[in-house]
Amino acid sequence: MGLIGNIIRLPASTVKFLKEVRAELKKVSWSTKEELIVATVVVLAGSAFLTIYIALIDIGLSRIMRSILR
């Protein structure tokens, strides 16, 4: 059964599944550190932009509603 099956005493089907998962993960094309940094910066910049945009829309609509309700 291998190391996984001997330590925890998992059913054979579970051990087989975990071995297959491990094999598939070896086939994955993982991102490089540089790609992760660029993607993180893009996400943070996009989030900041959307936050500011939504805040400005909210402030504008709040002022419009306040002037209508007075």
C-alpha positions as CSV (number, residue, x, y, z in Angstrom):
1,M,0.0,0.0,0.0
2,G,2.9,2.4,0.5
3,L,3.6,5.0,3.0
4,I,0.1,6.6,2.9
5,G,-1.8,3.4,3.4
6,N,0.5,2.1,6.2
7,I,0.4,5.2,8.4
8,I,-3.3,5.9,8.4
9,R,-4.8,2.5,7.3
10,L,-6.9,3.9,4.5
11,P,-9.0,1.8,2.2
12,A,-7.2,0.6,-1.0
13,S,-9.5,2.7,-3.2
14,T,-8.6,5.9,-1.3
15,V,-4.9,5.1,-1.5
16,K,-5.2,4.5,-5.3
17,F,-7.1,7.8,-5.6
18,L,-4.4,9.7,-3.7
19,K,-1.6,8.1,-5.8
20,E,-3.4,9.1,-9.0
21,V,-3.9,12.7,-7.7
22,R,-0.1,12.9,-7.0
23,A,0.7,11.6,-10.5
24,E,-1.6,14.2,-12.1
25,L,-0.1,17.0,-10.0
26,K,3.3,16.1,-11.4
27,K,1.9,16.8,-14.9
28,V,0.6,20.3,-14.0
29,S,2.4,23.2,-15.6
30,W,3.0,25.4,-12.5
31,S,3.5,29.2,-12.9
32,T,6.9,30.7,-12.4
33,K,7.6,33.1,-9.5
34,E,7.6,36.0,-12.0
35,E,4.3,35.0,-13.5
36,L,2.7,34.9,-10.0
37,I,4.1,38.3,-9.1
38,V,2.7,39.8,-12.3
39,A,-0.7,38.2,-11.8
40,T,-0.8,39.4,-8.2
41,V,0.0,42.9,-9.2
42,V,-2.7,42.9,-11.9
43,V,-5.3,41.6,-9.4
44,L,-4.3,44.1,-6.7
45,A,-4.4,47.0,-9.3
46,G,-7.7,45.9,-10.7
47,S,-9.2,45.6,-7.2
48,A,-7.9,49.0,-6.2
49,F,-9.3,50.5,-9.5
50,L,-12.8,48.9,-8.9
51,T,-12.8,50.0,-5.3
52,I,-12.2,53.6,-6.2
53,Y,-14.7,53.4,-9.1
54,I,-17.4,52.0,-6.9
55,A,-16.7,54.5,-4.1
56,L,-16.9,57.4,-6.5
57,I,-20.2,56.1,-8.0
58,D,-21.5,55.6,-4.4
59,I,-20.6,59.1,-3.4
60,G,-22.1,60.6,-6.5
61,L,-25.4,58.7,-6.1
62,S,-25.5,59.5,-2.4
63,R,-25.2,63.3,-3.2
64,I,-27.9,63.0,-5.9
65,M,-30.3,61.2,-3.5
66,R,-29.5,63.6,-0.7
67,S,-30.3,66.6,-3.0
68,I,-33.5,65.0,-4.2
69,L,-34.8,64.2,-0.7
70,R,-34.2,67.7,0.7
